[in-house]
Amino acid sequence: MKIEQALAKLEEITATLERGELPLDEAIRLFEEGVALASEAKRDLDAARLRIDRVIEDAKGALTAEPFDVS
């Protein structure tokens, strides 16, 4: 599941639980599903952050700042 789908499903679960209309067993099942989705999303975000950090690290030295000449 893509992170966007996981976050959308997590929002849906949260809204359903906040309404407070479910039987306890169903609420617990949804809560468990939400925790699993949150964990999956965190793992995916951590992996994305690592990829970005690697790109930045690889680019160090390749990018240099040059003075801006207005004349």
C-alpha positions as CSV (number, residue, x, y, z in Angstrom):
1,M,0.0,0.0,0.0
2,K,1.4,3.4,-0.9
3,I,1.8,5.9,1.9
4,E,-0.9,8.2,0.6
5,Q,-3.3,5.3,0.7
6,A,-2.2,4.3,4.2
7,L,-2.7,7.8,5.4
8,A,-6.1,8.1,3.8
9,K,-7.2,4.8,5.4
10,L,-5.8,5.9,8.8
11,E,-7.8,9.2,8.6
12,E,-10.9,7.1,7.8
13,I,-10.3,4.8,10.7
14,T,-9.7,7.8,13.0
15,A,-12.9,9.5,12.0
16,T,-14.9,6.3,12.5
17,L,-13.5,5.7,15.9
18,E,-14.1,9.3,16.9
19,R,-17.8,8.9,16.2
20,G,-17.9,6.4,18.9
21,E,-20.7,4.4,17.4
22,L,-19.0,1.0,17.0
23,P,-19.3,-2.0,19.2
24,L,-16.2,-2.5,21.3
25,D,-14.8,-5.5,19.4
26,E,-15.1,-3.6,16.1
27,A,-13.5,-0.5,17.6
28,I,-10.5,-2.5,18.9
29,R,-10.1,-4.2,15.5
30,L,-10.0,-0.8,13.8
31,F,-7.6,0.5,16.4
32,E,-5.3,-2.4,15.7
33,E,-5.5,-1.8,12.0
34,G,-4.8,1.9,12.5
35,V,-1.7,1.2,14.7
36,A,-0.4,-1.2,12.0
37,L,-1.0,1.5,9.3
38,A,0.7,4.2,11.3
39,S,3.7,1.9,11.8
40,E,3.9,1.2,8.1
41,A,3.6,4.9,7.3
42,K,6.4,5.7,9.8
43,R,8.6,3.0,8.3
44,D,8.0,4.4,4.8
45,L,8.7,8.0,5.9
46,D,11.9,6.9,7.6
47,A,13.0,5.2,4.5
48,A,12.2,8.3,2.4
49,R,14.2,10.5,4.8
50,L,17.2,8.1,4.6
51,R,17.1,8.3,0.8
52,I,16.9,12.1,0.9
53,D,19.8,12.2,3.3
54,R,21.9,10.0,1.0
55,V,21.2,12.2,-2.0
56,I,22.2,15.3,0.0
57,E,25.4,13.6,1.3
58,D,26.3,12.4,-2.2
59,A,25.8,16.0,-3.5
60,K,28.1,17.6,-1.0
61,G,31.1,18.9,-2.7
62,A,29.4,18.7,-6.1
63,L,27.4,21.8,-5.4
64,T,29.2,25.1,-4.6
65,A,27.9,28.5,-3.9
66,E,29.1,31.3,-6.1
67,P,29.0,35.0,-5.3
68,F,26.1,36.9,-7.0
69,D,27.5,39.7,-9.2
70,V,25.0,42.5,-9.7
71,S,27.2,44.6,-12.0
